[in-house]
Amino acid sequence: MASKRNPSPRVRHRRAGDAAKAAPAARLPRHGLARVLSKYGICSRTQAQALIRAGRVRVDGRVVSDPDARTDARSARITLDDAAVAAAQRLYLMLNKPRGYVTTARDERGRDTVYTLLQDAGLPWLGPVGRLDKASEGLLLLSNDSEWAARITDPASALDKTYHVQIDVLPDPGLLARLRAGVDAGDEHLAAKSVRELRRGARNAWLEIVLDEGRNRQIRRLLAAFDIGVLRLVRVAIGNLALGDLQSGRWRALSAAEARALAELRSCPARTPA
């Protein structure tokens, strides 16, 4: 039997070239242009879409008016109003939101927004990480790091959120148990991960309520199902990040360790009812 011989260098080169043509070329990550600007941390995706449609953004010297135009974030030269766009320094804030402020950049009804509290601070663009409704108070996170924000708000992370809630009734152990068990509301089941009484007065009481999901107005709707009115609702912690003694209307930057720990945290097991 004839022995097999190794192909000549010329044959090996030709085969390697054929294989390279047949194999799909490695591609760098490409995203829509609006998403790229958002990931740079200079504006929200909605704001980026408006800037792009207005013709204010160029990619490699060419005006691009399609917010979904595929863009290579690593190699493209992007300008906004002829100024080079670069990734903003990542910033992570906690704000003690007062009652009466809405969590949005602009309000069509002219109400005060949380950005009113930041307007003289000389900060770059920041987006809210989650929400607090107008009547609620307490810990609100803001950041220009969209990936970090997505990890914090991802339902899969199931981060505990702790609230102190003043209610207009005096609870008994049975009521606390029913709040933990929850109630069906349409196609949703509303329940608290844990509930305990903090203190009581003559006509009302304060509860600590922990949630590990982010349904819209969940606590208010849960309590309303049991004919309980909410007098105050204050978020005091997200995961292991506590509001502490930060005064209402004030903010502070998170340390790198705090931001990293929060992004890596996952929900703790439910507490054993007292």
PyRosetta script that sets phi, psi and omega in degrees:
from pyrosetta import init, pose_from_sequence

init()
pose = pose_from_sequence("MASKRNPSPRVRHRRAGDAAKAAPAARLPRHGLARVLSKYGICSRTQAQALIRAGRVRVDGRVVSDPDARTDARSARITLDDAAVAAAQRLYLMLNKPRGYVTTARDERGRDTVYTLLQDAGLPWLGPVGRLDKASEGLLLLSNDSEWAARITDPASALDKTYHVQIDVLPDPGLLARLRAGVDAGDEHLAAKSVRELRRGARNAWLEIVLDEGRNRQIRRLLAAFDIGVLRLVRVAIGNLALGDLQSGRWRALSAAEARALAELRSCPARTPA")
pose.set_psi(1, 135.7)
pose.set_omega(1, -179.7)
pose.set_phi(2, -67.7)
pose.set_psi(2, 138.5)
pose.set_omega(2, 179.1)
pose.set_phi(3, -77.6)
pose.set_psi(3, 148.4)
pose.set_omega(3, 177.4)
pose.set_phi(4, -78.9)
pose.set_psi(4, 134.1)
pose.set_omega(4, 179.1)
pose.set_phi(5, -108.7)
pose.set_psi(5, 148.5)
pose.set_omega(5, 174.3)
pose.set_phi(6, -66.1)
pose.set_psi(6, 139.8)
pose.set_omega(6, 179.1)
pose.set_phi(7, -65.6)
pose.set_psi(7, 154.0)
pose.set_omega(7, 179.1)
pose.set_phi(8, -65.2)
pose.set_psi(8, 160.7)
pose.set_omega(8, 177.4)
pose.set_phi(9, -54.6)
pose.set_psi(9, -37.0)
pose.set_omega(9, -178.6)
pose.set_phi(10, -65.8)
pose.set_psi(10, -40.5)
pose.set_omega(10, 179.4)
pose.set_phi(11, -66.6)
pose.set_psi(11, -43.6)
pose.set_omega(11, 178.9)
pose.set_phi(12, -59.1)
pose.set_psi(12, -41.7)
pose.set_omega(12, -179.6)
pose.set_phi(13, -63.5)
pose.set_psi(13, -42.2)
pose.set_omega(13, -179.5)
pose.set_phi(14, -65.8)
pose.set_psi(14, -40.9)
pose.set_omega(14, 179.6)
pose.set_phi(15, -65.1)
pose.set_psi(15, -40.4)
pose.set_omega(15, 178.7)
pose.set_phi(16, -63.1)
pose.set_psi(16, -38.9)
pose.set_omega(16, 177.9)
pose.set_phi(17, -65.0)
pose.set_psi(17, -40.9)
pose.set_omega(17, 177.9)
pose.set_phi(18, -62.9)
pose.set_psi(18, -40.6)
pose.set_omega(18, 179.5)
pose.set_phi(19, -65.1)
pose.set_psi(19, -38.1)
pose.set_omega(19, 179.6)
pose.set_phi(20, -64.7)
pose.set_psi(20, -36.9)
pose.set_omega(20, 178.0)
pose.set_phi(21, -68.5)
pose.set_psi(21, -36.0)
pose.set_omega(21, -177.4)
pose.set_phi(22, -75.1)
pose.set_psi(22, -33.2)
pose.set_omega(22, -177.0)
pose.set_phi(23, -77.6)
pose.set_psi(23, 141.4)
pose.set_omega(23, 177.2)
pose.set_phi(24, -66.6)
pose.set_psi(24, 138.1)
pose.set_omega(24, -179.3)
pose.set_phi(25, -69.3)
pose.set_psi(25, 142.5)
pose.set_omega(25, 176.8)
pose.set_phi(26, -66.3)
pose.set_psi(26, 134.3)
pose.set_omega(26, -176.3)
pose.set_phi(27, -116.9)
pose.set_psi(27, 139.3)
pose.set_omega(27, 174.2)
pose.set_phi(28, -75.6)
pose.set_psi(28, 155.4)
pose.set_omega(28, 179.2)
pose.set_phi(29, -57.8)
pose.set_psi(29, 134.6)
pose.set_omega(29, 177.8)
pose.set_phi(30, -130.7)
pose.set_psi(30, 134.2)
pose.set_omega(30, -180.0)
pose.set_phi(31, -132.9)
pose.set_psi(31, 166.9)
pose.set_omega(31, 172.8)
pose.set_phi(32, -61.1)
pose.set_psi(32, 147.3)
pose.set_omega(32, -175.1)
pose.set_phi(33, -59.0)
pose.set_psi(33, -39.8)
pose.set_omega(33, 179.2)
pose.set_phi(34, -62.5)
pose.set_psi(34, -39.5)
pose.set_omega(34, 179.0)
pose.set_phi(35, -66.6)
pose.set_psi(35, -38.2)
pose.set_omega(35, 178.6)
pose.set_phi(36, -60.3)
pose.set_psi(36, -46.9)
pose.set_omega(36, 179.4)
pose.set_phi(37, -61.7)
pose.set_psi(37, -39.9)
pose.set_omega(37, 178.5)
pose.set_phi(38, -64.3)
pose.set_psi(38, -42.5)
pose.set_omega(38, -179.5)
pose.set_phi(39, -67.4)
pose.set_psi(39, -26.2)
pose.set_omega(39, 174.3)
pose.set_phi(40, -67.2)
pose.set_psi(40, -19.1)
pose.set_omega(40, 177.4)
pose.set_phi(41, 83.1)
pose.set_psi(41, 22.4)
pose.set_omega(41, -178.8)
pose.set_phi(42, -100.6)
pose.set_psi(42, -13.9)
pose.set_omega(42, 179.0)
pose.set_phi(43, -169.6)
pose.set_psi(43, 169.9)
pose.set_omega(43, 175.4)
pose.set_phi(44, -76.8)
pose.set_psi(44, 166.3)
pose.set_omega(44, 178.7)
pose.set_phi(45, -64.9)
pose.set_psi(45, -37.4)
pose.set_omega(45, 178.4)
pose.set_phi(46, -63.2)
pose.set_psi(46, -43.1)
pose.set_omega(46, 177.8)
pose.set_phi(47, -64.8)
pose.set_psi(47, -39.2)
pose.set_omega(47, 179.0)
pose.set_phi(48, -62.4)
pose.set_psi(48, -40.8)
pose.set_omega(48, 178.7)
pose.set_phi(49, -60.0)
pose.set_psi(49, -41.9)
pose.set_omega(49, 179.9)
pose.set_phi(50, -66.2)
pose.set_psi(50, -41.7)
pose.set_omega(50, 179.2)
pose.set_phi(51, -62.6)
pose.set_psi(51, -41.5)
pose.set_omega(51, -177.9)
pose.set_phi(52, -68.2)
pose.set_psi(52, -45.0)
pose.set_omega(52, -179.6)
pose.set_phi(53, -65.2)
pose.set_psi(53, -26.1)
pose.set_omega(53, 178.4)
pose.set_phi(54, -80.0)
pose.set_psi(54, -1.1)
pose.set_omega(54, 178.1)
pose.set_phi(55, 77.1)
pose.set_psi(55, 22.5)
pose.set_omega(55, -176.1)
pose.set_phi(56, -94.9)
pose.set_psi(56, -1.1)
pose.set_omega(56, -176.1)
pose.set_phi(57, -117.2)
pose.set_psi(57, 132.3)
pose.set_omega(57, 175.7)
pose.set_phi(58, -118.1)
pose.set_psi(58, 145.0)
pose.set_omega(58, 174.1)
pose.set_phi(59, -122.2)
pose.set_psi(59, 119.3)
pose.set_omega(59, -176.3)
pose.set_phi(60, 52.2)
pose.set_psi(60, 41.2)
pose.set_omega(60, 175.2)
pose.set_phi(61, 85.2)
pose.set_psi(61, -3.5)
pose.set_omega(61, -176.6)
pose.set_phi(62, -112.3)
pose.set_psi(62, 132.4)
pose.set_omega(62, 177.0)
pose.set_phi(63, -64.8)
pose.set_psi(63, 130.0)
pose.set_omega(63, 176.9)
pose.set_phi(64, -118.1)
pose.set_psi(64, 122.3)
pose.set_omega(64, -176.7)
pose.set_phi(65, -107.1)
pose.set_psi(65, 1.6)
pose.set_omega(65, 179.6)
pose.set_phi(66, -101.0)
pose.set_psi(66, 112.9)
pose.set_omega(66, -179.0)
pose.set_phi(67, -61.7)
pose.set_psi(67, -21.6)
pose.set_omega(67, -178.0)
pose.set_phi(68, -96.6)
pose.set_psi(68, 6.7)
pose.set_omega(68, 179.8)
pose.set_phi(69, -59.0)
pose.set_psi(69, 127.1)
pose.set_omega(69, -177.3)
pose.set_phi(70, -65.9)
pose.set_psi(70, 129.0)
pose.set_omega(70, -173.1)
pose.set_phi(71, -135.1)
pose.set_psi(71, 133.2)
pose.set_omega(71, 177.2)
pose.set_phi(72, -85.0)
pose.set_psi(72, 104.7)
pose.set_omega(72, -174.3)
pose.set_phi(73, -65.1)
pose.set_psi(73, -21.4)
pose.set_omega(73, -175.3)
pose.set_phi(74, -83.7)
pose.set_psi(74, -31.0)
pose.set_omega(74, -172.7)
pose.set_phi(75, -118.6)
pose.set_psi(75, -16.5)
pose.set_omega(75, -176.7)
pose.set_phi(76, -70.6)
pose.set_psi(76, 144.5)
pose.set_omega(76, 173.2)
pose.set_phi(77, -97.5)
pose.set_psi(77, 110.5)
pose.set_omega(77, -174.7)
pose.set_phi(78, -112.1)
pose.set_psi(78, 133.1)
pose.set_omega(78, 176.3)
pose.set_phi(79, -126.8)
pose.set_psi(79, 149.1)
pose.set_omega(79, 174.5)
pose.set_phi(80, -123.1)
pose.set_psi(80, 118.1)
pose.set_omega(80, -174.9)
pose.set_phi(81, 53.0)
pose.set_psi(81, 41.5)
pose.set_omega(81, 177.3)
pose.set_phi(82, 69.2)
pose.set_psi(82, 6.7)
pose.set_omega(82, 174.8)
pose.set_phi(83, -102.3)
pose.set_psi(83, 134.9)
pose.set_omega(83, -178.6)
pose.set_phi(84, -60.8)
pose.set_psi(84, 138.1)
pose.set_omega(84, 179.0)
pose.set_phi(85, -96.8)
pose.set_psi(85, 129.4)
pose.set_omega(85, 177.0)
pose.set_phi(86, -134.6)
pose.set_psi(86, 157.5)
pose.set_omega(86, -179.7)
pose.set_phi(87, -61.8)
pose.set_psi(87, 130.6)
pose.set_omega(87, 178.6)
pose.set_phi(88, -75.0)
pose.set_psi(88, 154.0)
pose.set_omega(88, 174.8)
pose.set_phi(89, -61.8)
pose.set_psi(89, 132.0)
pose.set_omega(89, -177.6)
pose.set_phi(90, -69.6)
pose.set_psi(90, 133.6)
pose.set_omega(90, -177.0)
pose.set_phi(91, -135.4)
pose.set_psi(91, 138.9)
pose.set_omega(91, -178.0)
pose.set_phi(92, -132.3)
pose.set_psi(92, 122.2)
pose.set_omega(92, -176.9)
pose.set_phi(93, -122.7)
pose.set_psi(93, 153.2)
pose.set_omega(93, 164.8)
pose.set_phi(94, -119.4)
pose.set_psi(94, 135.8)
pose.set_omega(94, -179.0)
pose.set_phi(95, -122.8)
pose.set_psi(95, 138.7)
pose.set_omega(95, 172.0)
pose.set_phi(96, -92.0)
pose.set_psi(96, 95.0)
pose.set_omega(96, -174.9)
pose.set_phi(97, -72.6)
pose.set_psi(97, 126.4)
pose.set_omega(97, 175.5)
pose.set_phi(98, -79.2)
pose.set_psi(98, 163.2)
pose.set_omega(98, 172.1)
pose.set_phi(99, -63.8)
pose.set_psi(99, 143.9)
pose.set_omega(99, 175.3)
pose.set_phi(100, 98.2)
pose.set_psi(100, -4.2)
pose.set_omega(100, 178.6)
pose.set_phi(101, -106.4)
pose.set_psi(101, 141.5)
pose.set_omega(101, 179.0)
pose.set_phi(102, -99.6)
pose.set_psi(102, 148.6)
pose.set_omega(102, -176.3)
pose.set_phi(103, -92.5)
pose.set_psi(103, 77.7)
pose.set_omega(103, 178.4)
pose.set_phi(104, -158.5)
pose.set_psi(104, 159.9)
pose.set_omega(104, -179.6)
pose.set_phi(105, -74.5)
pose.set_psi(105, -39.7)
pose.set_omega(105, 178.8)
pose.set_phi(106, -135.5)
pose.set_psi(106, 149.2)
pose.set_omega(106, 178.8)
pose.set_phi(107, -126.7)
pose.set_psi(107, 123.7)
pose.set_omega(107, -176.5)
pose.set_phi(108, -66.3)
pose.set_psi(108, -16.1)
pose.set_omega(108, 179.2)
pose.set_phi(109, -97.0)
pose.set_psi(109, 4.7)
pose.set_omega(109, 175.6)
pose.set_phi(110, 76.3)
pose.set_psi(110, 17.5)
pose.set_omega(110, 179.8)
pose.set_phi(111, -78.4)
pose.set_psi(111, 156.1)
pose.set_omega(111, 176.4)
pose.set_phi(112, -64.5)
pose.set_psi(112, 137.2)
pose.set_omega(112, 176.7)
pose.set_phi(113, -110.1)
pose.set_psi(113, 167.2)
pose.set_omega(113, 179.4)
pose.set_phi(114, -63.1)
pose.set_psi(114, -21.9)
pose.set_omega(114, 179.8)
pose.set_phi(115, -71.4)
pose.set_psi(115, -19.2)
pose.set_omega(115, 173.8)
pose.set_phi(116, -59.8)
pose.set_psi(116, -33.0)
pose.set_omega(116, -177.7)
pose.set_phi(117, -77.0)
pose.set_psi(117, -13.1)
pose.set_omega(117, -176.6)
pose.set_phi(118, -112.4)
pose.set_psi(118, -3.1)
pose.set_omega(118, -165.8)
pose.set_phi(119, -65.1)
pose.set_psi(119, -25.3)
pose.set_omega(119, -179.2)
pose.set_phi(120, -102.3)
pose.set_psi(120, 12.4)
pose.set_omega(120, -174.2)
pose.set_phi(121, -91.2)
pose.set_psi(121, -7.4)
pose.set_omega(121, -179.9)
pose.set_phi(122, 66.9)
pose.set_psi(122, 32.7)
pose.set_omega(122, -177.3)
pose.set_phi(123, -89.8)
pose.set_psi(123, 154.0)
pose.set_omega(123, 172.0)
pose.set_phi(124, -71.2)
pose.set_psi(124, 177.6)
pose.set_omega(124, 176.5)
pose.set_phi(125, -58.6)
pose.set_psi(125, 136.0)
pose.set_omega(125, 176.7)
pose.set_phi(126, -135.1)
pose.set_psi(126, 143.4)
pose.set_omega(126, 176.6)
pose.set_phi(127, -111.1)
pose.set_psi(127, 147.8)
pose.set_omega(127, 177.3)
pose.set_phi(128, -69.1)
pose.set_psi(128, 140.9)
pose.set_omega(128, 177.8)
pose.set_phi(129, -105.3)
pose.set_psi(129, 91.3)
pose.set_omega(129, -170.5)
pose.set_phi(130, 89.6)
pose.set_psi(130, -173.9)
pose.set_omega(130, -173.7)
pose.set_phi(131, -139.9)
pose.set_psi(131, 157.3)
pose.set_omega(131, 163.0)
pose.set_phi(132, -132.7)
pose.set_psi(132, 133.4)
pose.set_omega(132, -178.9)
pose.set_phi(133, -71.6)
pose.set_psi(133, 172.0)
pose.set_omega(133, -172.3)
pose.set_phi(134, -57.7)
pose.set_psi(134, -39.5)
pose.set_omega(134, -175.2)
pose.set_phi(135, -83.4)
pose.set_psi(135, -7.6)
pose.set_omega(135, -177.4)
pose.set_phi(136, -95.0)
pose.set_psi(136, 158.9)
pose.set_omega(136, -175.6)
pose.set_phi(137, -127.9)
pose.set_psi(137, 171.3)
pose.set_omega(137, 167.1)
pose.set_phi(138, 107.3)
pose.set_psi(138, -151.5)
pose.set_omega(138, -166.9)
pose.set_phi(139, -70.2)
pose.set_psi(139, 118.8)
pose.set_omega(139, 175.4)
pose.set_phi(140, -129.5)
pose.set_psi(140, 131.4)
pose.set_omega(140, 178.5)
pose.set_phi(141, -96.8)
pose.set_psi(141, 146.0)
pose.set_omega(141, 174.4)
pose.set_phi(142, -138.6)
pose.set_psi(142, 144.9)
pose.set_omega(142, -179.1)
pose.set_phi(143, -160.8)
pose.set_psi(143, 159.6)
pose.set_omega(143, 170.4)
pose.set_phi(144, -106.2)
pose.set_psi(144, 13.5)
pose.set_omega(144, 177.3)
pose.set_phi(145, -100.1)
pose.set_psi(145, 97.8)
pose.set_omega(145, -173.9)
pose.set_phi(146, -67.2)
pose.set_psi(146, -33.0)
pose.set_omega(146, 179.0)
pose.set_phi(147, -68.3)
pose.set_psi(147, -41.8)
pose.set_omega(147, 177.6)
pose.set_phi(148, -63.0)
pose.set_psi(148, -45.0)
pose.set_omega(148, 179.7)
pose.set_phi(149, -60.5)
pose.set_psi(149, -40.1)
pose.set_omega(149, 179.9)
pose.set_phi(150, -64.4)
pose.set_psi(150, -36.3)
pose.set_omega(150, 178.6)
pose.set_phi(151, -68.1)
pose.set_psi(151, -38.0)
pose.set_omega(151, -178.8)
pose.set_phi(152, -67.9)
pose.set_psi(152, -40.6)
pose.set_omega(152, -174.2)
pose.set_phi(153, -91.7)
pose.set_psi(153, -7.1)
pose.set_omega(153, 179.8)
pose.set_phi(154, -59.9)
pose.set_psi(154, 123.5)
pose.set_omega(154, 179.0)
pose.set_phi(155, -55.6)
pose.set_psi(155, -28.2)
pose.set_omega(155, -179.5)
pose.set_phi(156, -66.3)
pose.set_psi(156, -24.0)
pose.set_omega(156, 179.8)
pose.set_phi(157, -72.8)
pose.set_psi(157, -28.1)
pose.set_omega(157, 176.1)
pose.set_phi(158, 48.2)
pose.set_psi(158, 45.2)
pose.set_omega(158, 179.5)
pose.set_phi(159, -66.0)
pose.set_psi(159, 134.6)
pose.set_omega(159, 174.8)
pose.set_phi(160, -66.5)
pose.set_psi(160, 136.5)
pose.set_omega(160, 172.8)
pose.set_phi(161, -124.0)
pose.set_psi(161, 124.5)
pose.set_omega(161, -172.7)
pose.set_phi(162, -107.5)
pose.set_psi(162, 131.3)
pose.set_omega(162, -177.4)
pose.set_phi(163, -125.7)
pose.set_psi(163, 144.4)
pose.set_omega(163, 167.7)
pose.set_phi(164, -105.8)
pose.set_psi(164, 123.2)
pose.set_omega(164, -170.6)
pose.set_phi(165, -126.6)
pose.set_psi(165, 122.9)
pose.set_omega(165, 174.8)
pose.set_phi(166, -91.5)
pose.set_psi(166, 124.1)
pose.set_omega(166, -177.5)
pose.set_phi(167, -115.7)
pose.set_psi(167, 161.8)
pose.set_omega(167, -173.1)
pose.set_phi(168, -94.7)
pose.set_psi(168, 19.4)
pose.set_omega(168, 176.6)
pose.set_phi(169, -134.2)
pose.set_psi(169, 167.4)
pose.set_omega(169, 173.8)
pose.set_phi(170, -102.0)
pose.set_psi(170, 111.2)
pose.set_omega(170, -174.2)
pose.set_phi(171, -76.7)
pose.set_psi(171, 155.7)
pose.set_omega(171, 170.5)
pose.set_phi(172, -117.8)
pose.set_psi(172, 169.4)
pose.set_omega(172, -178.0)
pose.set_phi(173, -55.9)
pose.set_psi(173, -33.2)
pose.set_omega(173, 179.8)
pose.set_phi(174, -64.7)
pose.set_psi(174, -39.8)
pose.set_omega(174, 179.1)
pose.set_phi(175, -65.9)
pose.set_psi(175, -41.8)
pose.set_omega(175, 179.5)
pose.set_phi(176, -62.2)
pose.set_psi(176, -38.9)
pose.set_omega(176, 178.1)
pose.set_phi(177, -64.7)
pose.set_psi(177, -39.0)
pose.set_omega(177, 179.8)
pose.set_phi(178, -68.2)
pose.set_psi(178, -35.4)
pose.set_omega(178, 176.9)
pose.set_phi(179, -65.6)
pose.set_psi(179, -37.5)
pose.set_omega(179, 177.4)
pose.set_phi(180, -68.8)
pose.set_psi(180, -38.1)
pose.set_omega(180, 179.4)
pose.set_phi(181, -69.9)
pose.set_psi(181, -35.2)
pose.set_omega(181, 175.4)
pose.set_phi(182, 88.2)
pose.set_psi(182, -174.7)
pose.set_omega(182, -175.8)
pose.set_phi(183, -148.5)
pose.set_psi(183, 146.9)
pose.set_omega(183, 175.1)
pose.set_phi(184, -82.0)
pose.set_psi(184, 130.8)
pose.set_omega(184, 178.5)
pose.set_phi(185, -128.6)
pose.set_psi(185, 95.1)
pose.set_omega(185, -174.7)
pose.set_phi(186, 67.0)
pose.set_psi(186, -123.9)
pose.set_omega(186, 179.2)
pose.set_phi(187, -96.7)
pose.set_psi(187, 14.6)
pose.set_omega(187, 179.0)
pose.set_phi(188, -115.7)
pose.set_psi(188, 151.9)
pose.set_omega(188, 170.2)
pose.set_phi(189, -113.0)
pose.set_psi(189, 115.8)
pose.set_omega(189, -178.9)
pose.set_phi(190, -98.8)
pose.set_psi(190, 125.5)
pose.set_omega(190, 179.6)
pose.set_phi(191, -155.4)
pose.set_psi(191, 158.0)
pose.set_omega(191, 175.2)
pose.set_phi(192, -99.5)
pose.set_psi(192, 145.2)
pose.set_omega(192, 175.5)
pose.set_phi(193, -67.0)
pose.set_psi(193, -41.4)
pose.set_omega(193, 175.2)
pose.set_phi(194, -152.4)
pose.set_psi(194, 150.9)
pose.set_omega(194, 178.8)
pose.set_phi(195, -141.8)
pose.set_psi(195, 133.2)
pose.set_omega(195, 172.3)
pose.set_phi(196, -146.9)
pose.set_psi(196, 153.5)
pose.set_omega(196, 178.0)
pose.set_phi(197, -83.1)
pose.set_psi(197, 133.3)
pose.set_omega(197, 177.7)
pose.set_phi(198, -92.3)
pose.set_psi(198, -49.6)
pose.set_omega(198, 179.8)
pose.set_phi(199, -165.0)
pose.set_psi(199, 165.9)
pose.set_omega(199, 179.3)
pose.set_phi(200, -142.1)
pose.set_psi(200, 153.7)
pose.set_omega(200, 174.0)
pose.set_phi(201, -112.4)
pose.set_psi(201, -154.8)
pose.set_omega(201, -178.1)
pose.set_phi(202, -74.8)
pose.set_psi(202, -32.1)
pose.set_omega(202, -174.4)
pose.set_phi(203, -128.6)
pose.set_psi(203, -10.0)
pose.set_omega(203, -179.3)
pose.set_phi(204, -144.2)
pose.set_psi(204, 172.7)
pose.set_omega(204, -176.5)
pose.set_phi(205, -145.5)
pose.set_psi(205, 161.3)
pose.set_omega(205, 173.7)
pose.set_phi(206, -108.9)
pose.set_psi(206, 132.3)
pose.set_omega(206, 175.8)
pose.set_phi(207, -113.5)
pose.set_psi(207, 151.5)
pose.set_omega(207, 165.8)
pose.set_phi(208, -103.8)
pose.set_psi(208, 120.4)
pose.set_omega(208, -178.8)
pose.set_phi(209, -120.3)
pose.set_psi(209, 129.2)
pose.set_omega(209, 179.6)
pose.set_phi(210, -112.8)
pose.set_psi(210, 129.0)
pose.set_omega(210, 175.5)
pose.set_phi(211, -115.1)
pose.set_psi(211, 150.2)
pose.set_omega(211, 173.0)
pose.set_phi(212, -123.9)
pose.set_psi(212, 21.8)
pose.set_omega(212, 173.8)
pose.set_phi(213, -145.4)
pose.set_psi(213, 166.5)
pose.set_omega(213, -171.0)
pose.set_phi(214, -121.5)
pose.set_psi(214, 53.0)
pose.set_omega(214, 177.9)
pose.set_phi(215, -71.9)
pose.set_psi(215, 150.5)
pose.set_omega(215, -176.9)
pose.set_phi(216, -62.0)
pose.set_psi(216, 125.8)
pose.set_omega(216, 177.6)
pose.set_phi(217, 47.6)
pose.set_psi(217, 42.3)
pose.set_omega(217, -171.7)
pose.set_phi(218, -61.8)
pose.set_psi(218, -46.3)
pose.set_omega(218, -177.4)
pose.set_phi(219, -65.9)
pose.set_psi(219, -45.5)
pose.set_omega(219, -179.6)
pose.set_phi(220, -61.5)
pose.set_psi(220, -41.9)
pose.set_omega(220, -179.6)
pose.set_phi(221, -69.4)
pose.set_psi(221, -38.8)
pose.set_omega(221, 178.0)
pose.set_phi(222, -62.9)
pose.set_psi(222, -48.1)
pose.set_omega(222, -179.1)
pose.set_phi(223, -66.9)
pose.set_psi(223, -38.4)
pose.set_omega(223, 179.2)
pose.set_phi(224, -62.2)
pose.set_psi(224, -31.0)
pose.set_omega(224, 178.8)
pose.set_phi(225, -64.1)
pose.set_psi(225, -21.3)
pose.set_omega(225, 177.7)
pose.set_phi(226, -108.4)
pose.set_psi(226, 19.8)
pose.set_omega(226, 178.8)
pose.set_phi(227, 59.1)
pose.set_psi(227, 37.8)
pose.set_omega(227, 178.8)
pose.set_phi(228, -109.0)
pose.set_psi(228, 127.2)
pose.set_omega(228, 177.4)
pose.set_phi(229, -90.9)
pose.set_psi(229, 145.3)
pose.set_omega(229, 178.7)
pose.set_phi(230, -98.7)
pose.set_psi(230, 122.9)
pose.set_omega(230, 177.4)
pose.set_phi(231, -91.1)
pose.set_psi(231, -40.5)
pose.set_omega(231, 174.4)
pose.set_phi(232, -146.9)
pose.set_psi(232, 148.7)
pose.set_omega(232, 177.1)
pose.set_phi(233, -139.9)
pose.set_psi(233, 117.1)
pose.set_omega(233, -174.3)
pose.set_phi(234, -126.7)
pose.set_psi(234, 121.1)
pose.set_omega(234, 173.8)
pose.set_phi(235, -82.4)
pose.set_psi(235, 123.6)
pose.set_omega(235, -173.8)
pose.set_phi(236, -109.5)
pose.set_psi(236, -11.8)
pose.set_omega(236, 179.7)
pose.set_phi(237, -160.7)
pose.set_psi(237, 148.2)
pose.set_omega(237, 168.4)
pose.set_phi(238, -125.4)
pose.set_psi(238, 117.8)
pose.set_omega(238, -172.7)
pose.set_phi(239, 58.5)
pose.set_psi(239, -129.4)
pose.set_omega(239, 178.6)
pose.set_phi(240, -98.1)
pose.set_psi(240, 11.8)
pose.set_omega(240, 178.1)
pose.set_phi(241, -94.9)
pose.set_psi(241, 112.3)
pose.set_omega(241, -176.1)
pose.set_phi(242, -100.2)
pose.set_psi(242, 148.7)
pose.set_omega(242, 177.2)
pose.set_phi(243, -63.2)
pose.set_psi(243, -36.1)
pose.set_omega(243, 177.9)
pose.set_phi(244, 63.8)
pose.set_psi(244, -139.8)
pose.set_omega(244, -176.5)
pose.set_phi(245, -99.1)
pose.set_psi(245, 19.6)
pose.set_omega(245, 177.0)
pose.set_phi(246, -63.8)
pose.set_psi(246, 125.6)
pose.set_omega(246, -174.6)
pose.set_phi(247, -72.9)
pose.set_psi(247, 153.5)
pose.set_omega(247, 179.1)
pose.set_phi(248, -58.9)
pose.set_psi(248, 132.6)
pose.set_omega(248, -179.3)
pose.set_phi(249, 86.2)
pose.set_psi(249, -5.1)
pose.set_omega(249, -179.5)
pose.set_phi(250, -102.8)
pose.set_psi(250, 162.2)
pose.set_omega(250, 179.6)
pose.set_phi(251, -137.6)
pose.set_psi(251, 163.1)
pose.set_omega(251, 172.2)
pose.set_phi(252, -149.1)
pose.set_psi(252, 154.5)
pose.set_omega(252, 176.5)
pose.set_phi(253, -78.4)
pose.set_psi(253, 143.0)
pose.set_omega(253, 172.7)
pose.set_phi(254, -78.3)
pose.set_psi(254, 148.4)
pose.set_omega(254, 172.7)
pose.set_phi(255, -74.1)
pose.set_psi(255, 162.1)
pose.set_omega(255, 177.9)
pose.set_phi(256, -59.1)
pose.set_psi(256, -37.9)
pose.set_omega(256, -179.5)
pose.set_phi(257, -66.9)
pose.set_psi(257, -39.9)
pose.set_omega(257, 179.0)
pose.set_phi(258, -65.0)
pose.set_psi(258, -44.9)
pose.set_omega(258, -179.6)
pose.set_phi(259, -64.0)
pose.set_psi(259, -42.1)
pose.set_omega(259, -179.0)
pose.set_phi(260, -66.8)
pose.set_psi(260, -44.1)
pose.set_omega(260, -178.3)
pose.set_phi(261, -63.3)
pose.set_psi(261, -37.9)
pose.set_omega(261, -178.8)
pose.set_phi(262, -67.6)
pose.set_psi(262, -40.7)
pose.set_omega(262, -179.6)
pose.set_phi(263, -68.4)
pose.set_psi(263, -26.3)
pose.set_omega(263, -177.7)
pose.set_phi(264, -92.4)
pose.set_psi(264, -7.7)
pose.set_omega(264, -174.2)
pose.set_phi(265, -78.1)
pose.set_psi(265, 148.8)
pose.set_omega(265, 172.2)
pose.set_phi(266, -127.8)
pose.set_psi(266, 162.2)
pose.set_omega(266, -176.6)
pose.set_phi(267, -59.0)
pose.set_psi(267, 141.4)
pose.set_omega(267, 175.0)
pose.set_phi(268, -85.4)
pose.set_psi(268, 157.9)
pose.set_omega(268, 176.8)
pose.set_phi(269, -59.4)
pose.set_psi(269, 153.5)
pose.set_omega(269, -179.7)
pose.set_phi(270, -61.1)
pose.set_psi(270, 145.5)
pose.set_omega(270, 180.0)
pose.set_phi(271, -75.7)
pose.set_psi(271, 153.8)
pose.set_omega(271, 174.0)
pose.set_phi(272, -77.2)
pose.set_psi(272, 122.4)
pose.set_omega(272, -178.6)
pose.set_phi(273, -54.2)
pose.set_psi(273, 140.4)
pose.set_omega(273, -179.4)
pose.set_phi(274, -74.5)
pose.dump_pdb("model.pdb")
